[in-house]
Amino acid sequence: MNALILSAVHHQLAQLQQLADTPEHAELREPLSQLASLCRRIEHTVSAGVSRLTRTGDGLQGLVELLDHAENQPLPAQRLAGLLAPLQQQVIDASADIGQLL
């Protein structure tokens, strides 16, 4: 759904930029260019955040599978914390990046 929203925004911006190509709307060219640049930055940030969260989800899935296979073997808390800490940091980083958009 979000990809459709960003696509619609890009489409609307393209239409506005076409209108700004006329001499009577020339003063709109720079603000529209800046807006298009902001949209690209937003798209990049959201895409990177989603990608990071997807990798984190994959890591968590791997950890769950590891725990399922090791159900009869004790896993020291320090080891578990060591496995979870990088995944937690990825969530924190993705949240911070996306949060800067707000």
ChimeraX attribute file (.defattr): number of C-alpha atoms within 10 A of each C-alpha:
attribute: neighborCount
match mode: 1-to-1
recipient: residues
	/A:1	6
	/A:2	9
	/A:3	10
	/A:4	9
	/A:5	10
	/A:6	15
	/A:7	13
	/A:8	12
	/A:9	14
	/A:10	16
	/A:11	12
	/A:12	12
	/A:13	17
	/A:14	15
	/A:15	11
	/A:16	15
	/A:17	20
	/A:18	12
	/A:19	15
	/A:20	17
	/A:21	13
	/A:22	12
	/A:23	8
	/A:24	9
	/A:25	13
	/A:26	12
	/A:27	12
	/A:28	15
	/A:29	17
	/A:30	12
	/A:31	11
	/A:32	16
	/A:33	14
	/A:34	11
	/A:35	14
	/A:36	17
	/A:37	12
	/A:38	12
	/A:39	16
	/A:40	14
	/A:41	13
	/A:42	16
	/A:43	16
	/A:44	12
	/A:45	18
	/A:46	19
	/A:47	14
	/A:48	15
	/A:49	20
	/A:50	15
	/A:51	13
	/A:52	18
	/A:53	19
	/A:54	14
	/A:55	15
	/A:56	20
	/A:57	15
	/A:58	13
	/A:59	16
	/A:60	16
	/A:61	12
	/A:62	12
	/A:63	15
	/A:64	12
	/A:65	12
	/A:66	11
	/A:67	15
	/A:68	10
	/A:69	10
	/A:70	11
	/A:71	10
	/A:72	8
	/A:73	8
	/A:74	8
	/A:75	11
	/A:76	9
	/A:77	9
	/A:78	9
	/A:79	10
	/A:80	12
	/A:81	11
	/A:82	11
	/A:83	14
	/A:84	15
	/A:85	11
	/A:86	13
	/A:87	19
	/A:88	13
	/A:89	12
	/A:90	18
	/A:91	18
	/A:92	12
	/A:93	15
	/A:94	19
	/A:95	16
	/A:96	12
	/A:97	15
	/A:98	16
	/A:99	11
	/A:100	9
	/A:101	10
	/A:102	5
